[in-house]
């Protein structure tokens, strides 16, 4: 039987020598550099909604504006 995620679950991870705190909750997931207060937060809808939504959410969390690649026909 799989245990439902009813309360936040906090874990640490090291990636390329940098330590992070990962918190999974029923609302989504938050990844924060160890010792910092601000990090990247994603809802489950953003993560499961497709690659484009995830890229937009990640870029927004980093303060990056993605250029509009659609062309308007005259």
PETAWO-V64206 format. One record per residue. N is the residue number from 1. RES is the residue in one letter. PHI is phi in radians with two decimals (999 if undefined). OMEGA is omega in whole degrees, -180 to 180 (none if undefined). D_FIRST is the distance of its C-alpha to the first C-alpha in whole Angstrom. Layout:
N/RES/PHI/OMEGA/D_FIRST ; N/RES/PHI/OMEGA/D_FIRST
//
This chain:
1/X/999/179/0 ; 2/X/-1.59/-179/4 ; 3/X/-1.43/178/7 ; 4/X/-1.16/177/9 ; 5/X/-1.52/-175/13 ; 6/X/-1.79/-179/15 ; 7/X/-2.35/180/17 ; 8/X/-0.99/179/19 ; 9/X/-2.08/-174/18 ; 10/X/-1.93/179/21 ; 11/X/-2.45/176/22 ; 12/X/-1.99/180/25 ; 13/X/-2.59/177/26 ; 14/X/-2.04/-180/29 ; 15/X/-2.23/-180/31 ; 16/X/0.91/177/34 ; 17/X/1.43/178/35 ; 18/X/-1.88/-179/34 ; 19/X/-1.64/-179/32 ; 20/X/-2.32/171/29 ; 21/X/-1.88/-180/27 ; 22/X/-2.01/178/24 ; 23/X/-2.09/175/22 ; 24/X/-1.80/179/19 ; 25/X/-2.39/177/19 ; 26/X/-1.07/-179/18 ; 27/X/-1.45/-178/22 ; 28/X/2.91/-176/22 ; 29/X/-2.33/179/23 ; 30/X/-2.25/179/26 ; 31/X/-2.11/-175/27 ; 32/X/-2.27/174/30 ; 33/X/-1.02/-177/33 ; 34/X/-0.99/179/32 ; 35/X/1.54/179/35 ; 36/X/-1.90/180/35 ; 37/X/-1.77/-177/35 ; 38/X/-1.79/179/35 ; 39/X/-2.63/179/32 ; 40/X/-1.75/-179/31 ; 41/X/-2.21/-178/28 ; 42/X/-2.31/174/26 ; 43/X/-1.44/178/25 ; 44/X/-1.11/178/22 ; 45/X/-1.10/178/24 ; 46/X/-1.14/-178/27 ; 47/X/-1.22/-176/24 ; 48/X/-1.67/-175/23 ; 49/X/-1.38/179/26 ; 50/X/2.18/-177/28 ; 51/X/-1.08/-177/30 ; 52/X/-1.13/179/33 ; 53/X/-1.13/179/31 ; 54/X/-1.18/178/30 ; 55/X/-1.09/178/33 ; 56/X/-1.09/-180/35 ; 57/X/-1.16/179/32 ; 58/X/-1.13/179/33 ; 59/X/-1.09/179/37 ; 60/X/-1.13/180/37 ; 61/X/-1.20/179/35 ; 62/X/-1.64/180/38 ; 63/X/1.39/-179/41 ; 64/X/-1.69/177/41 ; 65/X/-1.78/180/43 ; 66/X/-1.49/179/42 ; 67/X/-1.15/179/45 ; 68/X/-1.31/-177/45 ; 69/X/-1.63/179/46 ; 70/X/-1.36/178/46 ; 71/X/-1.86/179/50 ; 72/X/-1.65/180/52 ; 73/X/-1.42/178/54 ; 74/X/-1.63/none/58
//
